[in-house]
Amino acid sequence: MRKTISYAAFATISAVLLLSPFLLSAAQNGRKSPVVPGQYIVLTKGDRVDQVVRRHKVTKKTKHYGTLKGFAAQLNDAQAQALKIDPDVIVIQPDYVVEALKRPPRSSSSSAPSVQTLPTGVDRMDADLSSTAQIDNVDQTKDVDIAVIDTGVQKSHPDLNVVTQANFTRERSTDDQNGHGTHVAGTAAAKDNTAGVVGVAPGARIWSVKVLDRKGSGYLSDVIEGIDYVTAHAAQIDVANMSLGCTGCQTTAMDLAISQSVAAGVVYVVAAGNGAIDAANDSPANHPDVITVSAIADFNGQPGGGAAATCRADQDDTFADFSNYGSVVDIAAPGVCILSTYKGGKYAIMSGTSMASPHVAGAAALYILVHGKPTNAADVAAVRAALIAGGWSQTDPKGFTGDPDAYPEPLVDAEAL
């Protein structure tokens, strides 16, 4: 049931992101994400970046990676071919366009509820019963840090504790002008402050790592730079959420970046994808070191089924009809009709494995609060194992039905952490 990838022989790996409203994802319609014309991602041995750049007369460099040791650049065909045989180069691959994907429809945004609302997903995973989460309408900063690698997170949102913003897109604004990243952040960590909504790990410090623009689009090279930034701050960041990916892309460089970040002690939680296909075809869902999250439909925050559908047609307490599945999926979480924070200081309802993933990122943060910060890959693996072992089995009264495969991932249980 576990993911197995040989990093000595990475092949082309495809992936799925989260879709803009009323569009189909590339994984759903069989298209591959487009290549950025003439742009390549290059990783080098050790500190050979400057030598390689000079040797091949690279003048149109667009990214420079620090901890990862490499760069992205516009190259002509002769440069690309020469770099492929350069002994100081360990990876050269095309850059790709990636998009933030969510399932339609999305509700129109609204102002804060006058009384704090317990979202159905937070309720369904019993975070409100967790002595660590301490959901009691008293605002308390949780001493844990979550990076949201996404469209950015609105720093001024009154329901979020955003401590820093980093921007790796071509936009000048560091803020979230799309809404997706702010929604993800609220599910993981919205404040317990009597208004709006509350997240799984209320008040946790959010690091906004913007790699997608206002259209929910970016380059794979941007995502890698965001991961590289998290690795550089691994002493402070405990958990990173990636509700994104790329369809039909070669992701060798991103996979190595994630592995390096995990080795530095960062827990990565990622969305399984929304194409209703085997997530083994998707990246980063198929990465062996991440926690991959599928989505269930839950409309009332309670187990047992029977609740009427709300924002979209699906069946209560069943595997979400859009969710990817398969042997690489580790755990499930609510991902249908999720109320959370949104850009402009507002709130919105969205659906997708994008919305399921931050439930588990919040749960990982709660586990770390109790058991301490990971410092290496073995510690990160222990967090993943604990979340899986502590979840409700699908046959439990608090479980769910409809998983389309023979790999029954559990449903995340926050109270048990």
C-alpha positions in Angstrom: 0.0 0.0 0.0 3.0 2.3 0.4 4.6 4.5 -2.2 7.8 3.2 -3.6 10.0 5.3 -5.9 13.7 4.9 -6.6 15.2 8.4 -6.5 18.2 7.0 -8.3 16.1 6.4 -11.3 13.2 8.9 -11.4 11.0 8.7 -14.4 8.3 11.0 -15.6 5.7 11.4 -12.9 2.3 13.1 -13.6 0.2 15.1 -11.1 -3.1 16.8 -10.5 -3.9 20.2 -9.0 -7.1 21.9 -8.0 -9.2 23.5 -10.7 -10.7 26.9 -11.2 -14.5 27.0 -11.1 -16.3 25.5 -14.0 -13.2 24.0 -15.7 -12.2 20.4 -15.9 -8.7 19.5 -14.7 -6.1 18.1 -17.1 -6.3 14.8 -15.3 -10.0 14.6 -15.9 -9.9 15.3 -19.6 -6.6 13.6 -20.4 -4.6 16.7 -21.2 -1.1 17.3 -19.9 0.0 20.6 -18.3 1.7 22.7 -20.9 5.5 23.1 -21.0 6.9 26.6 -20.6 8.6 27.2 -24.0 12.4 27.2 -23.8 12.5 27.2 -20.0 14.3 24.5 -18.0 15.0 23.6 -14.4 18.6 22.6 -13.7 20.0 21.0 -10.5 23.8 20.7 -10.0 26.3 18.9 -7.9 27.2 20.7 -4.7 28.1 24.4 -5.2 28.7 24.1 -9.0 25.8 26.4 -10.0 28.0 29.4 -10.8 30.5 27.3 -12.8 27.7 25.7 -14.8 26.1 29.0 -15.5 29.4 30.5 -16.8 30.4 27.4 -18.7 27.1 27.3 -20.7 26.7 31.1 -21.0 23.4 31.1 -19.3 22.2 34.7 -19.3 18.4 34.4 -18.9 18.2 32.9 -15.4 14.8 33.2 -13.8 15.3 31.3 -10.5 18.2 30.5 -8.3 17.7 27.8 -5.7 19.7 28.0 -2.5 19.5 24.8 -0.4 18.6 22.7 -3.5 21.6 24.0 -5.6 20.3 24.8 -9.0 18.4 27.3 -11.2 15.7 27.8 -13.8 16.5 29.6 -17.0 15.5 30.2 -20.6 17.9 28.0 -22.7 18.4 27.5 -26.4 18.5 24.0 -27.8 22.3 23.9 -27.9 22.6 24.9 -24.2 20.0 22.3 -23.2 21.8 19.6 -25.0 25.2 20.6 -23.6 23.8 20.7 -20.0 22.4 17.1 -20.4 25.9 15.8 -20.7 27.6 18.1 -18.2 29.0 16.0 -15.4 28.2 18.7 -12.9 24.5 18.6 -13.7 22.3 16.0 -12.0 18.9 17.1 -13.3 17.8 19.0 -16.3 14.1 19.0 -17.1 11.4 21.2 -18.8 9.5 23.7 -16.7 5.7 23.4 -16.7 2.6 25.5 -16.1 0.7 24.4 -13.0 -2.7 25.6 -11.7 -4.6 25.6 -8.4 -7.6 23.3 -8.7 -10.8 23.1 -6.8 -14.1 21.4 -7.6 -17.0 23.6 -8.8 -19.1 25.1 -7.6 -17.7 27.6 -5.2 -20.0 29.6 -3.1 -19.9 33.4 -3.3 -17.8 34.9 -0.5 -19.5 36.5 2.4 -18.7 38.4 5.6 -17.9 36.7 8.9 -20.6 34.8 10.7 -21.7 36.8 13.7 -21.0 33.8 16.0 -18.0 31.5 15.4 -19.0 28.5 13.3 -17.5 25.0 13.7 -17.0 23.9 10.1 -18.3 20.4 9.3 -14.9 19.1 8.5 -13.4 20.2 11.8 -16.4 18.7 13.5 -16.3 15.4 11.6 -12.7 14.7 12.6 -13.5 15.6 16.3 -10.9 18.4 16.5 -13.4 20.2 18.8 -12.9 17.3 21.3 -9.1 17.5 21.2 -7.5 18.6 24.4 -4.6 19.9 22.3 -6.7 21.9 19.9 -8.5 23.5 22.9 -11.5 24.8 20.9 -13.3 26.8 23.5 -13.8 30.3 22.0 -10.6 31.6 23.6 -8.0 32.8 21.1 -4.7 31.2 21.9 -1.7 31.0 19.5 -0.6 27.4 19.0 3.2 27.1 19.2 3.5 25.4 15.8 4.2 26.6 12.3 2.4 25.6 9.1 3.6 26.7 5.6 0.9 27.0 3.0 2.5 26.6 -0.4 -0.3 28.0 -2.6 -1.7 31.2 -4.0 -0.6 33.1 -0.9 -2.5 33.8 2.3 -4.1 37.1 3.2 -2.0 38.5 6.0 -4.6 40.9 7.3 -7.4 38.4 7.6 -8.7 38.8 11.1 -9.2 35.0 11.6 -5.6 34.0 10.7 -2.3 34.3 12.4 -0.1 34.9 9.3 3.5 35.6 10.5 5.3 36.0 7.2 4.7 36.1 3.5 7.1 35.0 0.7 6.3 35.5 -3.0 7.8 33.4 -5.8 5.4 34.4 -8.6 5.8 37.2 -11.2 3.1 39.3 -9.3 4.3 42.2 -7.2 1.7 41.6 -4.4 2.7 39.1 -1.7 -1.0 38.7 -0.7 -3.5 36.2 -1.9 -5.5 37.6 -4.8 -7.1 34.3 -5.7 -8.6 33.0 -2.4 -7.5 29.4 -2.6 -4.5 29.7 -0.2 -6.4 31.7 2.3 -9.2 29.0 2.3 -6.6 26.3 2.9 -5.0 28.2 5.7 -8.3 28.7 7.6 -9.1 25.0 7.6 -5.7 24.2 9.1 -5.5 27.0 11.6 -8.3 29.6 11.8 -8.4 31.4 15.2 -10.6 30.3 18.0 -11.8 33.8 18.6 -15.7 33.7 18.8 -16.2 34.9 15.2 -15.9 33.5 11.7 -14.7 29.8 11.7 -12.2 27.8 13.7 -9.5 25.6 12.3 -8.0 22.2 13.3 -5.0 23.8 15.0 -6.5 27.2 16.0 -4.1 30.1 15.8 -1.1 28.1 14.5 1.4 30.4 12.9 0.9 30.5 9.1 3.8 31.0 6.7 2.3 32.2 3.4 4.4 30.8 0.5 3.0 32.2 -2.7 3.8 30.1 -5.8 0.6 30.6 -7.8 -0.8 33.9 -9.0 -4.3 35.5 -8.9 -5.5 33.1 -11.6 -4.3 30.1 -9.6 -1.5 29.5 -12.1 2.3 29.3 -11.8 5.3 27.4 -12.9 6.8 24.3 -11.5 10.0 26.2 -11.0 8.0 28.6 -8.8 6.8 25.7 -6.7 10.3 24.3 -6.3 11.5 27.7 -5.1 8.7 27.7 -2.5 9.8 24.3 -1.3 13.4 25.5 -1.2 12.3 28.4 0.9 10.6 26.1 3.4 13.7 23.9 3.6 15.8 27.0 4.4 13.4 27.7 7.3 13.0 24.1 8.4 14.2 25.1 11.9 11.0 27.1 12.3 8.4 25.4 10.0 6.9 22.1 11.2 4.3 21.3 8.5 3.9 22.3 4.8 0.6 21.9 3.0 0.6 21.5 -0.8 -2.9 21.4 -2.3 -1.5 21.5 -5.8 0.4 19.5 -8.5 1.0 19.2 -12.2 -0.6 16.8 -14.8 1.7 14.7 -17.0 4.8 16.6 -15.9 8.3 15.5 -15.3 8.8 16.4 -11.6 12.2 15.0 -10.8 13.4 18.3 -9.5 10.4 18.9 -7.3 10.5 15.4 -5.9 14.2 15.9 -4.9 13.3 19.2 -3.4 10.6 17.6 -1.2 12.9 14.8 -0.2 15.5 17.3 1.0 12.9 19.3 2.9 11.5 16.2 4.6 15.1 15.2 5.5 15.3 18.6 7.3 12.3 17.7 9.4 9.3 19.3 7.6 6.1 17.2 7.4 4.5 17.5 3.9 0.8 17.0 3.5 -0.6 17.0 0.0 -3.9 16.6 -1.9 -4.5 13.3 -3.7 -6.0 15.1 -6.7 -9.5 15.6 -8.1 -9.6 13.5 -11.3 -11.3 10.4 -9.8 -8.2 8.4 -11.0 -5.4 6.5 -9.4 -3.2 9.0 -7.5 -0.1 7.0 -8.4 -0.2 8.9 -11.6 -0.1 12.3 -9.9 2.7 14.3 -8.2 3.3 15.2 -5.5 0.7 12.7 -4.4 2.9 9.8 -5.3 6.0 11.0 -3.4 7.1 8.4 -0.9 7.7 10.9 1.9 4.5 12.9 2.0 1.1 12.3 3.6 -1.3 12.0 0.7 -5.0 12.9 1.5 -8.2 11.7 -0.3 -11.5 13.4 0.3 -14.9 12.3 1.7 -18.2 14.0 1.5 -19.8 15.0 4.8 -22.6 17.5 5.1 -23.4 17.7 8.8 -20.1 17.0 10.6 -21.4 13.7 12.0 -20.8 10.1 11.1 -23.5 7.7 10.1 -24.7 9.1 6.7 -28.1 10.3 5.7 -27.5 14.1 5.8 -28.8 16.0 2.8 -26.3 17.3 0.3 -25.6 21.1 0.5 -23.3 22.9 -2.0 -22.9 20.0 -4.4 -24.4 16.7 -5.3 -22.7 13.8 -3.4 -23.6 11.3 -0.7 -23.0 11.9 3.0 -20.2 10.0 4.6 -18.9 8.5 1.4 -15.7 8.8 -0.7 -16.0 12.0 -2.6 -17.0 11.3 -6.2 -14.1 13.5 -7.6 -11.3 12.3 -5.3 -8.3 10.4 -6.5 -7.6 7.0 -4.8 -5.2 4.1 -4.8 -2.2 2.6 -3.0 -0.3 5.9 -2.6 -3.2 7.5 -0.6 -2.4 7.5 3.2 -5.5 9.0 4.9 -8.9 10.6 4.1 -10.4 13.8 5.4 -13.5 15.9 4.7 -13.3 17.8 1.4 -16.8 18.6 0.2 -18.6 21.9 0.9 -16.0 23.2 3.4 -16.5 26.6 4.9 -13.3 28.5 5.6 -11.5 31.9 5.4 -11.3 33.7 2.0 -9.5 36.7 0.5 -10.8 40.1 1.4 -11.4 39.2 5.0 -14.3 37.1 3.9 -15.4 33.4 4.0 -16.4 30.9 1.3 -17.4 27.3 0.7 -15.1 25.2 -1.5 -14.7 21.5 -2.4 -11.7 19.4 -3.4 -8.9 17.3 -2.1 -7.4 20.8 -1.7 -9.8 21.2 1.2 -9.2 17.8 2.6 -5.4 18.2 2.8 -5.3 21.1 5.3 -7.5 19.1 7.8 -4.6 16.6 8.0 -2.0 19.4 8.0 -3.7 20.8 11.1 -3.8 17.3 12.6 -0.1 16.9 12.0 0.4 20.2 13.8 -1.5 19.0 16.8 0.6 15.8 16.9 3.8 17.8 16.8 2.6 20.1 19.7 2.4 17.0 21.9 5.3 14.9 20.6 7.8 17.5 19.5 9.2 18.9 16.3 10.6 16.4 13.7 14.3 17.0 12.8 14.8 14.3 10.1 13.0 12.0 7.7 12.6 9.3 10.3 10.8 11.7 12.6 8.5 12.8 9.7 7.7 9.2 8.9 6.7 8.7 12.5 4.2 11.5 12.3 2.7 10.0 9.2 2.5 6.6 10.8 0.9 8.0 14.0 -1.8 9.8 12.0 -2.6 6.7 9.9 -2.7 4.4 13.0 -4.8 6.9 14.9 -7.5 7.3 12.2 -10.9 5.6 12.1 -11.0 2.6 9.9 -13.5 2.7 7.1 -15.6 0.0 8.8 -15.6 1.8 12.1 -19.0 3.5 13.0 -17.2 6.8 12.5 -15.7 5.6 9.1 -17.1 6.1 5.6 -18.1 4.0 2.6 -17.5 4.0 -1.2 -13.7 3.8 -1.4 -13.3 2.5 -5.0 -10.1 0.6 -4.4 -8.6 -2.2 -2.3 -6.5 0.1 -0.2 -8.8 1.3 2.7 -7.1 4.4 4.0 -8.5 5.6 7.4 -10.3 8.8 8.2 -8.3 11.3 10.2 -9.2 11.5 13.9 -7.9 14.7 15.6 -9.1 13.7 19.1 -6.8 10.7 19.2 -3.6 12.8 18.7 
